[in-house]
Amino acid sequence: GGPLILVFTGDYAKLVGETMTKDIGVTNPIVSIDNLELQEFDYIDVGEMIYPARVVPVVVKSLVFPEVSGRKAEVIEQ
């Protein structure tokens, strides 16, 4: 299967990624990213690994805005 992508707000990525492969036996590639705050309706694009730093570029996109100026977003049908 495809890679398993994990995202954490704290500094846990390496620990969790290694635990999943070594202790739990996950065989899919794991991309574990830390210190990234996401909100509801956010979407991430994860790029290819950059060596030797072993980092990945991440782009965060907000696809839908749940509230704008105190108003809830709504779908308008035409």
N, C-alpha and C positions, 0 to 999 in steps of 0.2 A: 504494500500500500504506500500511500504518500507519506510525507513527513508529518509528525505530530508537532504542532506549534503551541508552545506554552508561553503565557505572558503574565508577569508578576509586577505589582507595584513596588515591592520591596526587593531586597538583594538575595533572592532565593534560587535564581535560575540554574546556576551550576550544580548546586546541591540536589535539587529536585531532578534535573536531567540525568545526573549520574546515578541517583537512586533508582530511577525508572529503568535504566539500561542494565545496571549491575545487579540490583537486588530484586527487581520485579520481573526482569527479563523482556522488556519491550524491545522488539527487533527493528521496528520502523526507525528511520532517522528522526532525531528529536532536535528541534530548534527551540531553545529555551531562552527567553528574553526577560531581563529584569529592569526595574526602575522605569516602567512605562505606565502612565496613568491613562486608562481608557474610560470613556463614558458611554452611556447608553447611545446606541445608533452609530458608534464609531466603527470603522472598518480599517484594517491594516493591510498594507502591501509590504511583504518581506522580501528583500533582495538576496542575491547570492552572497555566501560567506566571503569575507575579505581576509586574506592571509598576509602576514603572519599574526595579525592582531586577533583573529578569530572573532570578528564582529560582523553583524549583518545590518545593512541600512534598512530603516523602517519608515514608512510614510503613513501617517494617520489621517484618515479622511472621515469627516462627519457627513454621512449621507442624508440624514433627515434631522432637522432641528426640532426637538420635542416642544420647546417654548421659544417664542420670540416676543420680547417686550411684555412679558407677563401673560401673553395669549398662548393658548395651546395650538399647536399646528393642526390643521385639518385638511382633508382631501376634498377638493372641489371637483365635482363631476360636471361635465359639459354635455 
